[in-house]
Amino acid sequence: MTSVLVVMLSMVVSKIVYFGFTPNYGADIFARKAFDAKFDHGGDRYRVLSKYLVYGADGLLGRSMKENGAEARIGAVTRGASERFYNAVYYVNTLFLALTSLMVVLLLNLDKSLKFSDTVKILLVFFVPVLLGLTQFTVHYYDLLSYFLELLILYVFLKNIDSRYGQTMTMVMGLIVLSTLNRESAVVSVAMVALLLLTRYGATRRVVWSIVGMVGCWLVTYCVLRVVIGAGGPPPKAAAITSNAFEPDMFMMGVIFWVLFIYLPFAIAATEENKYLIGGFFLFSLPYIISSLATGDLWAVRLYVPLFLGALFLSRLEVAGAAVKVSELKWRYLPPPAGNNRPA
């Protein structure tokens, strides 16, 4: 029943986002030609998986839906706008919002791994789809698939790692390749699984080689995409102007969003160890964080979502059987947490 509810909620949220709001921050992308012109430059050039899913959806719609221009709110932001192409983006993103929401349900029901109360479970299955939908006001074609793959990787790992280590890590590495074909933020999944392996089993030879394998899968895919596809040219002037169009006060709102949603997982963490795990996850994810801060618009709050999703589930991860407790490591240069008076 919960799965049906989150699918219905995902459909409602997507309808509100894509047909209730004017797409102010999706300028010049709602036609195939305009979409190609904007997303064939920079990092977007290598986010190929979702791009071809959108092209495929547009092709399928073309069998029954003729090109008759677009309604005024879409035509106002894209010259030669296509209602059909806009619908293709909408359908792809709605599908992966629903699948991401279903992954939230599946993860919340892993009671041996994640300790959420029934009340919190219900709250999260409503909260997460609404949050993800609202962060799509900038209209990107690859975000929601990346969230789905991130949670799928976490689910496969938590459900199977103790009983089928080799098969599970093979599946995880394959999913990391697939996720990197969609977006380089797959490095966040590498960071999370590496942290979970190290704390669950310790730095054994098997764990170290598993981490090396994951990093290799990400790095090789990342490099091959750039070699095969090539560098491309600079973005068109309209896209460059749009990407820098956020006012300083909007930037500050983005900073406040990051602060609030960094605080939230720590606030609901079940134990002190869970807080340390979240901190370790952010530390392992520094390459993504630095890239987001250096090249992204913080007002595009979607950039924080991969970190939030990971931290959310780490906040209630069962840590009783962990081989390594991060909170019990002897830090030579760092003072103990406030209230911890145990002798060193």
Secondary structure, DSSP 8 states (H G I E B T S, - for coil): -HHHHHHHHHHHHHHHHHHHS--TT-TT-SSHHHHHHHHSSGGGGG-HHHHHHHHHHHHHHTTT-------HHHHTTSTT--HHHHHHHHHHHHHHHHHHHHHHHHHHT-TTTB---HHHHHHHHHHHHHHHHHGGGG--SSHHHHHHHHHHHHHHHHHHTTT-HHHHHHHHHHHHHHHHHH-GGGHHHHHHHHHHHHHHH-S-HHHHHHHHHHHHHHHHHHHHHHHHH-------HHHHHHHT---HHHHHHHHHHHHHHHHHHHHH-SSHHHHHHHHHHHHHTHHHHHHHHHHS-TTSGGGGHHHHHHHHHHTTB--TT-S--GGGS--SSS---TT-----
